[in-house]
Amino acid sequence: MFGMGGGDGYEYQDPTVEAQGYLNRIPGEVTPYYQPYIDWGMQSGDYLSDYYGGMINDPQGYYNNIMMGYEPSASYQYQQGQLEQQMAGNAAAGGFTGTTYDQQQQADATQKLIARDQQQYFDNIYGIQGAGAQGEQKFFDTGYGASTGLADILGENLAQQAGLSYKGVADENQLALGKHNAKSQLMGSLAGAGAKLGSSYLMYLAMAA
C-alpha cells in the first residue's frame, strides 16, 4: 500500500503509511520502561515457586533446613542455669539429690526449656522468611502489572495497525473503483458522441443525394 499511480500524472498517497511508521515505533519505545519490572517479577516468581514448593512438597525437609542453624540462645542458657540451681536446692531440701528421680526431673525440665527455645528459633526464622516472601510477592505483583500493561499497549497497537491496514486497502480499492467508473463513463460518452456524429454524417449524405 505505497500508493497507486495513474496515467493522468496523479499519484495516490496512502495516509495510513506514515501512521503505520509511528505505530511500528511504539513497541520499541515503551518496552524498555516495562521490561525491568517484568524481569524482576519473573525472578520473584521463580523464588516464590521454589519457596512455597519446598514447603508443600517436602515440609519435613523445609523444617530440617531451618533447624540446621539452631544453637541454644543466650536466654535458654540463662534459664537453664537458673533451673539447675532451683532444682538442686529442691533436691537437697527433699533429700533426693542424685537419685534417678532427681535426674529425670532435671532432664524433663531441660527438655521443655530447649523445646521452647527451638520453637522460638523456628518462629523467628520463619517470620523473617515470611517477610522476605511478602517483599518478593510485591515485586511479582509489580511485574505482573507491568506485563499486563505492556500486553495491553502492544495489543492495542496491533489492533490499530490492523485497522489502518484495512482502511488503506479499502481506500485504494475505492480509488481504483472510482477511476474505473470514471473511465467507463468517459468511454460511454465518447461512444455516444461518435454515434451522434455518425448519424449526422449519414443525414448529410442523404440530403446531398
Secondary structure, DSSP 4 states (H G I P E B T S, - for coil): ---EE-TTS-EE--HHHHHHHHHHHHHHHHHHHHHHHHHHHHHHHHHHHHHHHHHHH-HHHHHHHHHTT----HHHHHHHHHHHHHHHHHHHHHT-TTSHHHHHHHHHHHHHHHHHHHHHHHHHHHHHHHHHHHHHHHHHHHHHHHHHHHHHHHHHHHHHHHHHHHHHHHHHHHHHHHHHHHHHHHHHHHHHHHHHHHHHHHHHHHHH-
